[in-house]
Amino acid sequence: MSAPAPSPLAIVDAEPLPRQEEVLTEAALAFVAELHRRFTPRRDELLARRAERRAEIARTSTLDFLPETAAIRADDSWKVAPSPAALDDRRVEITGPTDRKMTINALNSGAKVWLADFEDASAPTWENVVLGQVNLTDAYTRNIDFTDPKSGKSYALKANEELATVVMRPRGWHLDERHLVDADGTPVPGALVDFGLYFFHNAQRLLDLGKGPYFYLPKTESHLEARLWNEVFVFAQEYCGIPQGTVRATVLIETITAAYEMEEILYELRDHASGLNAGRWDYLFSIVKNFRDGGTKFVLPDRNAVTMTAPFMRAYTELLVRTCHKRGAHAIGGMAAFIPSRRDAEVNKVAFEKVRADKDREAGDGFDGSWVAHPDLVPIAMESFDKVLGDKPNQKDRLREDVDVKAADLIAIDSLDAKPTYAGLVNAVQVGIRYIEAWLRGLGAVAIFNLMEDAATAEISRSQIWQWINAEVVLDNGEQVTAELARKVAAEELATIRAEIGDEAFAAGNWQQAHDLLLTVSLDEDYADFLTLPAYEQLKG
């Protein structure tokens, strides 16, 4: 490893945290500073390119596969790097934030992989950013336990061979880390902070454990953004003396633009690529965001009516499986977000059957694995994939050459029969307010109405309210969606919450603030690219 120069980065507006000196070492910060110096200018260019592309979509209301990369798609000779043993079997993956209890429970869950999330399931308080890193390092050194202060229940890791393999998800390219700035006062991108600290402290340690530094890359919008990540990986491995090709990245195809560049994304990352993932809520959010002024043909119905069997969603998932297997990569399916109820066995029974049907469909379609949000869903998803895979680690040999998806199929939103409903508007407001309130308290993964919600569900909620107002949608009860109607529903929800939890708990929370922020991002004429940008300005800590 090259001798680092003193880090030019400063920690600002942050209360000291226990054990932060283990993470924020001079050498680690020097590495992050070098990542920032080399790669942030290109990150900034790519964010500007996103805005240009969005303006082009607003002008044309269409998307197509890229003519300039046709040769990459036509060349059947290239494949991604072979999968390392620790990532060959990914039939069930559990997701969640990196707090201490979740770290132990996820690793012990019986899932093959844990998506350790610094992104949508984590509100980026400085405490979550730094102590999440502490918890992962403690897990790898088996220096982690947890006792619940309320129940007194203790948690400890199982034997190493029983633990899930960690795939860590850093923040998306659009988010900065306000607590870490360079000499000019410019914040470091959150993606480089999360990746840099984790890689610096754990890459060699993971190799020694027979695993490696594996990553999920969120919110990617183009193959050029994947290329930037590849450049980061090459530099990081060289800087830290880690063999080239050690990193493995799975890219979430959760933006509509990335769906048209799946092969190119794998190509750019081919020495480091592990697979692609079908992320449902962010994908729908991205469709609304990009085609929000495209008229009624792009209006999505209630989010719960847009299942993975909708024709345009089916086109997306089938193209993903075919693309991955053609290139030797894993195809990972979507999230089962249900949270089992301790009180209602009938609710559980119905939900478990839906989860089972969803996972059976994914396994039958050729996916190599899928996501769950709760340990109780691991056996259900495991059973679905065990039936199809048997003793095989994956089904990458299923090439799905029967799949033929045209560019128009991916944006055929009007092929769906369902229409927006008043109940759907109410649900969007409910989820939006309740999620944002928890996020402002530092919680990124929140159980609401027996579903595990994260930032993506809040994004689709506020985007649909915005879209329905601007498209002058008329609901099933005959009412047109207007700003006034959204305010009325939000006021009613705020009153419901106050009655539900009592005046004292209501006053102690961030309910009015969450209500106001939801209405701001839902009603403003200027559509905010990401809810988390204005929300981060209000996040304490």
VEXNU-784947 format. One record per residue (C-alpha): x, y, z. Coordinates in steps of 0.2 Angstrom, whole numbers, m for minus. Layout:
N
<x->X | y->Y | z->Z>
...
end
This chain:
541
<x->0 | y->0 | z->0>
<x->7 | y->17 | z->m4>
<x->11 | y->29 | z->10>
<x->m4 | y->41 | z->12>
<x->m2 | y->60 | z->12>
<x->m11 | y->68 | z->27>
<x->m29 | y->69 | z->23>
<x->m36 | y->86 | z->17>
<x->m53 | y->81 | z->23>
<x->m62 | y->89 | z->38>
<x->m76 | y->82 | z->48>
<x->m89 | y->96 | z->51>
<x->m105 | y->98 | z->61>
<x->m103 | y->81 | z->69>
<x->m104 | y->76 | z->87>
<x->m90 | y->64 | z->91>
<x->m96 | y->46 | z->91>
<x->m90 | y->31 | z->101>
<x->m76 | y->21 | z->92>
<x->m76 | y->33 | z->77>
<x->m57 | y->34 | z->77>
<x->m57 | y->16 | z->72>
<x->m66 | y->20 | z->56>
<x->m60 | y->38 | z->52>
<x->m41 | y->34 | z->53>
<x->m29 | y->46 | z->45>
<x->m25 | y->32 | z->32>
<x->m43 | y->28 | z->28>
<x->m47 | y->47 | z->26>
<x->m32 | y->49 | z->15>
<x->m39 | y->35 | z->4>
<x->m57 | y->43 | z->3>
<x->m49 | y->60 | z->m1>
<x->m40 | y->52 | z->m16>
<x->m56 | y->44 | z->m22>
<x->m64 | y->61 | z->m20>
<x->m50 | y->70 | z->m30>
<x->m50 | y->58 | z->m44>
<x->m68 | y->54 | z->m47>
<x->m80 | y->67 | z->m40>
<x->m77 | y->79 | z->m55>
<x->m83 | y->64 | z->m67>
<x->m97 | y->61 | z->m55>
<x->m103 | y->79 | z->m57>
<x->m102 | y->78 | z->m76>
<x->m113 | y->62 | z->m75>
<x->m126 | y->70 | z->m64>
<x->m127 | y->85 | z->m77>
<x->m129 | y->72 | z->m91>
<x->m144 | y->64 | z->m81>
<x->m153 | y->81 | z->m82>
<x->m149 | y->82 | z->m101>
<x->m156 | y->65 | z->m104>
<x->m171 | y->69 | z->m94>
<x->m174 | y->85 | z->m104>
<x->m173 | y->74 | z->m120>
<x->m186 | y->62 | z->m113>
<x->m197 | y->76 | z->m109>
<x->m196 | y->82 | z->m127>
<x->m198 | y->65 | z->m136>
<x->m208 | y->54 | z->m123>
<x->m198 | y->39 | z->m128>
<x->m183 | y->29 | z->m125>
<x->m173 | y->16 | z->m136>
<x->m158 | y->5 | z->m135>
<x->m142 | y->15 | z->m139>
<x->m137 | y->14 | z->m157>
<x->m119 | y->19 | z->m152>
<x->m117 | y->3 | z->m142>
<x->m125 | y->m9 | z->m154>
<x->m109 | y->m18 | z->m157>
<x->m107 | y->m23 | z->m139>
<x->m124 | y->m30 | z->m138>
<x->m121 | y->m40 | z->m155>
<x->m104 | y->m47 | z->m149>
<x->m108 | y->m64 | z->m141>
<x->m90 | y->m67 | z->m136>
<x->m89 | y->m57 | z->m120>
<x->m94 | y->m63 | z->m103>
<x->m92 | y->m56 | z->m85>
<x->m79 | y->m63 | z->m74>
<x->m83 | y->m80 | z->m66>
<x->m92 | y->m79 | z->m49>
<x->m82 | y->m82 | z->m34>
<x->m87 | y->m97 | z->m23>
<x->m95 | y->m86 | z->m10>
<x->m106 | y->m77 | z->m22>
<x->m111 | y->m92 | z->m33>
<x->m126 | y->m97 | z->m24>
<x->m137 | y->m82 | z->m21>
<x->m155 | y->m90 | z->m20>
<x->m161 | y->m80 | z->m6>
<x->m154 | y->m63 | z->m1>
<x->m160 | y->m53 | z->15>
<x->m159 | y->m34 | z->15>
<x->m158 | y->m21 | z->29>
<x->m148 | y->m7 | z->38>
<x->m132 | y->m10 | z->47>
<x->m137 | y->m7 | z->65>
<x->m130 | y->m19 | z->77>
<x->m145 | y->m30 | z->80>
<x->m149 | y->m31 | z->61>
<x->m131 | y->m35 | z->57>
<x->m132 | y->m51 | z->68>
<x->m150 | y->m56 | z->63>
<x->m146 | y->m54 | z->45>
<x->m130 | y->m64 | z->45>
<x->m139 | y->m77 | z->55>
<x->m155 | y->m77 | z->45>
<x->m151 | y->m93 | z->34>
<x->m151 | y->m82 | z->18>
<x->m136 | y->m84 | z->7>
<x->m133 | y->m66 | z->5>
<x->m136 | y->m50 | z->16>
<x->m137 | y->m34 | z->7>
<x->m130 | y->m23 | z->21>
<x->m138 | y->m6 | z->16>
<x->m131 | y->11 | z->18>
<x->m143 | y->17 | z->5>
<x->m162 | y->17 | z->5>
<x->m164 | y->7 | z->21>
<x->m153 | y->19 | z->30>
<x->m156 | y->37 | z->34>
<x->m138 | y->45 | z->32>
<x->m136 | y->52 | z->50>
<x->m117 | y->53 | z->54>
<x->m120 | y->40 | z->67>
<x->m128 | y->28 | z->55>
<x->m114 | y->31 | z->42>
<x->m99 | y->28 | z->54>
<x->m106 | y->15 | z->66>
<x->m113 | y->5 | z->52>
<x->m95 | y->3 | z->47>
<x->m90 | y->m2 | z->65>
<x->m103 | y->m15 | z->65>
<x->m98 | y->m23 | z->49>
<x->m80 | y->m24 | z->54>
<x->m85 | y->m31 | z->71>
<x->m95 | y->m44 | z->62>
<x->m80 | y->m49 | z->52>
<x->m69 | y->m50 | z->67>
<x->m82 | y->m59 | z->77>
<x->m82 | y->m45 | z->90>
<x->m101 | y->m41 | z->89>
<x->m115 | y->m45 | z->101>
<x->m131 | y->m36 | z->106>
<x->m143 | y->m36 | z->120>
<x->m160 | y->m28 | z->117>
<x->m162 | y->m15 | z->131>
<x->m181 | y->m17 | z->131>
<x->m183 | y->m36 | z->131>
<x->m166 | y->m41 | z->138>
<x->m164 | y->m53 | z->124>
<x->m146 | y->m56 | z->118>
<x->m140 | y->m59 | z->100>
<x->m124 | y->m67 | z->95>
<x->m117 | y->m74 | z->78>
<x->m118 | y->m92 | z->73>
<x->m103 | y->m101 | z->66>
<x->m94 | y->m93 | z->51>
<x->m100 | y->m106 | z->39>
<x->m118 | y->m103 | z->43>
<x->m117 | y->m84 | z->40>
<x->m124 | y->m75 | z->25>
<x->m111 | y->m67 | z->13>
<x->m111 | y->m48 | z->14>
<x->m115 | y->m37 | z->m1>
<x->m114 | y->m19 | z->4>
<x->m124 | y->m6 | z->m4>
<x->m116 | y->12 | z->m4>
<x->m127 | y->28 | z->m7>
<x->m131 | y->33 | z->m25>
<x->m121 | y->45 | z->m35>
<x->m133 | y->59 | z->m32>
<x->m130 | y->60 | z->m13>
<x->m116 | y->70 | z->m4>
<x->m110 | y->67 | z->14>
<x->m111 | y->84 | z->22>
<x->m100 | y->79 | z->37>
<x->m85 | y->76 | z->27>
<x->m78 | y->90 | z->16>
<x->m62 | y->94 | z->7>
<x->m51 | y->110 | z->9>
<x->m63 | y->120 | z->m2>
<x->m78 | y->115 | z->9>
<x->m85 | y->104 | z->m5>
<x->m93 | y->88 | z->2>
<x->m87 | y->71 | z->m3>
<x->m100 | y->60 | z->m12>
<x->m109 | y->48 | z->0>
<x->m105 | y->34 | z->m12>
<x->m86 | y->37 | z->m11>
<x->m87 | y->38 | z->8>
<x->m97 | y->22 | z->11>
<x->m87 | y->12 | z->m2>
<x->m70 | y->20 | z->3>
<x->m71 | y->17 | z->22>
<x->m78 | y->m1 | z->19>
<x->m66 | y->m6 | z->6>
<x->m51 | y->1 | z->15>
<x->m54 | y->m7 | z->32>
<x->m62 | y->m24 | z->25>
<x->m56 | y->m29 | z->8>
<x->m41 | y->m39 | z->14>
<x->m50 | y->m45 | z->30>
<x->m64 | y->m52 | z->19>
<x->m51 | y->m61 | z->7>
<x->m44 | y->m69 | z->22>
<x->m61 | y->m76 | z->27>
<x->m63 | y->m83 | z->9>
<x->m75 | y->m70 | z->4>
<x->m72 | y->m52 | z->m4>
<x->m77 | y->m34 | z->m5>
<x->m94 | y->m36 | z->m14>
<x->m106 | y->m22 | z->m18>
<x->m123 | y->m18 | z->m24>
<x->m123 | y->m2 | z->m35>
<x->m139 | y->8 | z->m33>
<x->m148 | y->21 | z->m44>
<x->m137 | y->18 | z->m59>
<x->m144 | y->27 | z->m74>
<x->m132 | y->23 | z->m88>
<x->m117 | y->12 | z->m93>
<x->m106 | y->28 | z->m91>
<x->m110 | y->28 | z->m73>
<x->m106 | y->10 | z->m72>
<x->m89 | y->14 | z->m81>
<x->m85 | y->26 | z->m67>
<x->m88 | y->13 | z->m54>
<x->m76 | y->2 | z->m63>
<x->m63 | y->15 | z->m63>
<x->m66 | y->17 | z->m44>
<x->m63 | y->m2 | z->m42>
<x->m48 | y->m3 | z->m52>
<x->m40 | y->12 | z->m43>
<x->m45 | y->6 | z->m25>
<x->m38 | y->m12 | z->m28>
<x->m21 | y->m5 | z->m34>
<x->m20 | y->8 | z->m20>
<x->m24 | y->m5 | z->m6>
<x->m13 | y->m19 | z->m14>
<x->m28 | y->m30 | z->m17>
<x->m28 | y->m41 | z->m33>
<x->m37 | y->m34 | z->m48>
<x->m54 | y->m42 | z->m51>
<x->m57 | y->m45 | z->m32>
<x->m71 | y->m33 | z->m31>
<x->m88 | y->m40 | z->m37>
<x->m103 | y->m28 | z->m41>
<x->m121 | y->m32 | z->m43>
<x->m130 | y->m17 | z->m52>
<x->m148 | y->m13 | z->m47>
<x->m158 | y->m10 | z->m63>
<x->m170 | y->2 | z->m54>
<x->m171 | y->16 | z->m67>
<x->m180 | y->16 | z->m83>
<x->m164 | y->22 | z->m93>
<x->m153 | y->8 | z->m86>
<x->m166 | y->m5 | z->m92>
<x->m161 | y->0 | z->m110>
<x->m142 | y->m2 | z->m106>
<x->m141 | y->m18 | z->m96>
<x->m129 | y->m26 | z->m108>
<x->m118 | y->m11 | z->m108>
<x->m118 | y->m9 | z->m89>
<x->m112 | y->m27 | z->m88>
<x->m99 | y->m24 | z->m101>
<x->m92 | y->m9 | z->m92>
<x->m90 | y->m19 | z->m76>
<x->m86 | y->m36 | z->m84>
<x->m70 | y->m39 | z->m74>
<x->m80 | y->m35 | z->m58>
<x->m98 | y->m39 | z->m62>
<x->m108 | y->m52 | z->m53>
<x->m126 | y->m48 | z->m58>
<x->m141 | y->m37 | z->m60>
<x->m156 | y->m35 | z->m49>
<x->m174 | y->m30 | z->m53>
<x->m179 | y->m17 | z->m40>
<x->m197 | y->m13 | z->m42>
<x->m202 | y->3 | z->m32>
<x->m187 | y->13 | z->m38>
<x->m190 | y->7 | z->m56>
<x->m208 | y->13 | z->m55>
<x->m202 | y->29 | z->m47>
<x->m190 | y->32 | z->m61>
<x->m203 | y->29 | z->m74>
<x->m214 | y->42 | z->m66>
<x->m199 | y->54 | z->m64>
<x->m194 | y->53 | z->m82>
<x->m211 | y->52 | z->m91>
<x->m220 | y->63 | z->m79>
<x->m225 | y->76 | z->m92>
<x->m229 | y->62 | z->m105>
<x->m248 | y->63 | z->m103>
<x->m261 | y->50 | z->m98>
<x->m252 | y->35 | z->m107>
<x->m238 | y->36 | z->m94>
<x->m250 | y->38 | z->m78>
<x->m247 | y->23 | z->m66>
<x->m261 | y->17 | z->m56>
<x->m260 | y->13 | z->m37>
<x->m243 | y->6 | z->m33>
<x->m250 | y->m10 | z->m26>
<x->m259 | y->m13 | z->m43>
<x->m243 | y->m13 | z->m52>
<x->m237 | y->m31 | z->m49>
<x->m222 | y->m39 | z->m58>
<x->m235 | y->m48 | z->m70>
<x->m239 | y->m31 | z->m78>
<x->m234 | y->m32 | z->m96>
<x->m221 | y->m18 | z->m95>
<x->m214 | y->m25 | z->m79>
<x->m214 | y->m43 | z->m86>
<x->m204 | y->m36 | z->m101>
<x->m191 | y->m28 | z->m89>
<x->m189 | y->m44 | z->m79>
<x->m188 | y->m56 | z->m93>
<x->m175 | y->m45 | z->m102>
<x->m165 | y->m44 | z->m86>
<x->m164 | y->m63 | z->m85>
<x->m160 | y->m66 | z->m103>
<x->m146 | y->m52 | z->m102>
<x->m138 | y->m59 | z->m87>
<x->m137 | y->m77 | z->m92>
<x->m131 | y->m72 | z->m110>
<x->m116 | y->m64 | z->m101>
<x->m114 | y->m76 | z->m87>
<x->m120 | y->m65 | z->m73>
<x->m133 | y->m68 | z->m59>
<x->m151 | y->m62 | z->m61>
<x->m158 | y->m57 | z->m44>
<x->m176 | y->m54 | z->m42>
<x->m186 | y->m42 | z->m32>
<x->m191 | y->m39 | z->m14>
<x->m204 | y->m48 | z->m4>
<x->m207 | y->m34 | z->8>
<x->m221 | y->m42 | z->19>
<x->m217 | y->m41 | z->38>
<x->m226 | y->m55 | z->47>
<x->m239 | y->m50 | z->60>
<x->m238 | y->m57 | z->78>
<x->m257 | y->m54 | z->80>
<x->m265 | y->m60 | z->65>
<x->m262 | y->m77 | z->58>
<x->m274 | y->m75 | z->44>
<x->m265 | y->m59 | z->37>
<x->m249 | y->m70 | z->38>
<x->m257 | y->m84 | z->29>
<x->m263 | y->m74 | z->14>
<x->m247 | y->m64 | z->13>
<x->m236 | y->m79 | z->14>
<x->m246 | y->m87 | z->m1>
<x->m243 | y->m71 | z->m11>
<x->m224 | y->m71 | z->m7>
<x->m223 | y->m90 | z->m12>
<x->m232 | y->m87 | z->m28>
<x->m220 | y->m72 | z->m32>
<x->m205 | y->m82 | z->m28>
<x->m211 | y->m97 | z->m38>
<x->m214 | y->m86 | z->m53>
<x->m196 | y->m78 | z->m51>
<x->m188 | y->m95 | z->m50>
<x->m198 | y->m102 | z->m64>
<x->m193 | y->m87 | z->m75>
<x->m175 | y->m91 | z->m73>
<x->m169 | y->m79 | z->m59>
<x->m155 | y->m86 | z->m48>
<x->m161 | y->m78 | z->m32>
<x->m172 | y->m65 | z->m24>
<x->m174 | y->m53 | z->m10>
<x->m184 | y->m54 | z->7>
<x->m185 | y->m41 | z->20>
<x->m188 | y->m52 | z->35>
<x->m180 | y->m68 | z->42>
<x->m197 | y->m77 | z->42>
<x->m198 | y->m76 | z->23>
<x->m181 | y->m84 | z->20>
<x->m188 | y->m102 | z->21>
<x->m202 | y->m98 | z->9>
<x->m191 | y->m90 | z->m4>
<x->m178 | y->m104 | z->m1>
<x->m191 | y->m117 | z->m4>
<x->m196 | y->m109 | z->m21>
<x->m179 | y->m109 | z->m27>
<x->m174 | y->m126 | z->m20>
<x->m188 | y->m133 | z->m30>
<x->m181 | y->m126 | z->m46>
<x->m162 | y->m126 | z->m43>
<x->m160 | y->m142 | z->m32>
<x->m142 | y->m144 | z->m29>
<x->m136 | y->m132 | z->m42>
<x->m130 | y->m115 | z->m36>
<x->m139 | y->m105 | z->m49>
<x->m148 | y->m107 | z->m66>
<x->m136 | y->m96 | z->m77>
<x->m137 | y->m110 | z->m90>
<x->m155 | y->m106 | z->m94>
<x->m152 | y->m93 | z->m108>
<x->m170 | y->m88 | z->m110>
<x->m168 | y->m86 | z->m129>
<x->m186 | y->m87 | z->m131>
<x->m187 | y->m69 | z->m124>
<x->m188 | y->m55 | z->m137>
<x->m191 | y->m38 | z->m129>
<x->m194 | y->m23 | z->m140>
<x->m189 | y->m5 | z->m134>
<x->m208 | y->0 | z->m134>
<x->m212 | y->m15 | z->m122>
<x->m203 | y->m7 | z->m108>
<x->m213 | y->9 | z->m107>
<x->m230 | y->2 | z->m112>
<x->m238 | y->8 | z->m96>
<x->m255 | y->10 | z->m104>
<x->m255 | y->m9 | z->m107>
<x->m261 | y->m10 | z->m89>
<x->m279 | y->m11 | z->m85>
<x->m279 | y->m4 | z->m68>
<x->m283 | y->15 | z->m64>
<x->m279 | y->26 | z->m50>
<x->m291 | y->25 | z->m35>
<x->m295 | y->36 | z->m20>
<x->m289 | y->23 | z->m9>
<x->m272 | y->23 | z->m18>
<x->m271 | y->42 | z->m16>
<x->m274 | y->39 | z->3>
<x->m261 | y->25 | z->4>
<x->m248 | y->36 | z->m5>
<x->m251 | y->50 | z->8>
<x->m251 | y->38 | z->23>
<x->m235 | y->29 | z->18>
<x->m226 | y->46 | z->13>
<x->m230 | y->54 | z->29>
<x->m226 | y->39 | z->40>
<x->m210 | y->35 | z->31>
<x->m203 | y->53 | z->31>
<x->m207 | y->55 | z->49>
<x->m196 | y->40 | z->54>
<x->m183 | y->44 | z->41>
<x->m181 | y->61 | z->50>
<x->m178 | y->52 | z->66>
<x->m164 | y->42 | z->58>
<x->m173 | y->26 | z->53>
<x->m172 | y->21 | z->35>
<x->m181 | y->4 | z->35>
<x->m199 | y->6 | z->43>
<x->m213 | y->m7 | z->45>
<x->m229 | y->2 | z->39>
<x->m245 | y->m8 | z->37>
<x->m236 | y->m25 | z->38>
<x->m224 | y->m20 | z->24>
<x->m206 | y->m15 | z->26>
<x->m204 | y->2 | z->17>
<x->m188 | y->11 | z->13>
<x->m184 | y->27 | z->3>
<x->m190 | y->20 | z->m13>
<x->m208 | y->17 | z->m7>
<x->m209 | y->35 | z->m1>
<x->m202 | y->41 | z->m18>
<x->m215 | y->32 | z->m28>
<x->m229 | y->38 | z->m16>
<x->m224 | y->57 | z->m18>
<x->m221 | y->54 | z->m37>
<x->m238 | y->47 | z->m40>
<x->m247 | y->61 | z->m31>
<x->m237 | y->74 | z->m41>
<x->m241 | y->64 | z->m57>
<x->m259 | y->62 | z->m54>
<x->m261 | y->81 | z->m50>
<x->m252 | y->86 | z->m65>
<x->m260 | y->74 | z->m77>
<x->m277 | y->79 | z->m70>
<x->m282 | y->61 | z->m66>
<x->m300 | y->57 | z->m61>
<x->m301 | y->44 | z->m48>
<x->m313 | y->29 | z->m46>
<x->m325 | y->40 | z->m35>
<x->m326 | y->53 | z->m48>
<x->m315 | y->66 | z->m39>
<x->m301 | y->74 | z->m49>
<x->m284 | y->74 | z->m40>
<x->m279 | y->92 | z->m36>
<x->m267 | y->100 | z->m24>
<x->m282 | y->104 | z->m13>
<x->m287 | y->86 | z->m12>
<x->m269 | y->80 | z->m8>
<x->m269 | y->93 | z->6>
<x->m286 | y->87 | z->13>
<x->m281 | y->69 | z->13>
<x->m264 | y->74 | z->21>
<x->m273 | y->84 | z->35>
<x->m285 | y->69 | z->38>
<x->m270 | y->57 | z->39>
<x->m261 | y->69 | z->52>
<x->m277 | y->69 | z->63>
<x->m278 | y->50 | z->61>
<x->m260 | y->48 | z->67>
<x->m263 | y->60 | z->82>
<x->m278 | y->50 | z->87>
<x->m269 | y->34 | z->85>
<x->m253 | y->38 | z->95>
<x->m259 | y->51 | z->107>
<x->m255 | y->70 | z->109>
<x->m238 | y->67 | z->119>
<x->m231 | y->55 | z->106>
<x->m237 | y->66 | z->92>
<x->m228 | y->81 | z->99>
<x->m212 | y->71 | z->102>
<x->m211 | y->66 | z->84>
<x->m208 | y->74 | z->67>
<x->m226 | y->73 | z->61>
<x->m230 | y->90 | z->55>
<x->m212 | y->92 | z->47>
<x->m215 | y->75 | z->38>
<x->m232 | y->81 | z->32>
<x->m225 | y->98 | z->26>
<x->m211 | y->90 | z->17>
<x->m222 | y->77 | z->8>
<x->m233 | y->91 | z->2>
<x->m218 | y->101 | z->m4>
<x->m211 | y->87 | z->m14>
<x->m228 | y->82 | z->m20>
<x->m235 | y->99 | z->m25>
<x->m220 | y->109 | z->m30>
<x->m221 | y->114 | z->m49>
<x->m202 | y->110 | z->m49>
<x->m201 | y->91 | z->m46>
<x->m187 | y->87 | z->m35>
<x->m176 | y->73 | z->m42>
<x->m175 | y->64 | z->m26>
<x->m185 | y->66 | z->m10>
<x->m169 | y->62 | z->0>
<x->m161 | y->78 | z->m6>
<x->m173 | y->91 | z->3>
<x->m175 | y->78 | z->17>
<x->m156 | y->77 | z->20>
<x->m156 | y->96 | z->24>
<x->m169 | y->93 | z->38>
<x->m160 | y->77 | z->45>
<x->m152 | y->80 | z->62>
<x->m136 | y->71 | z->66>
end
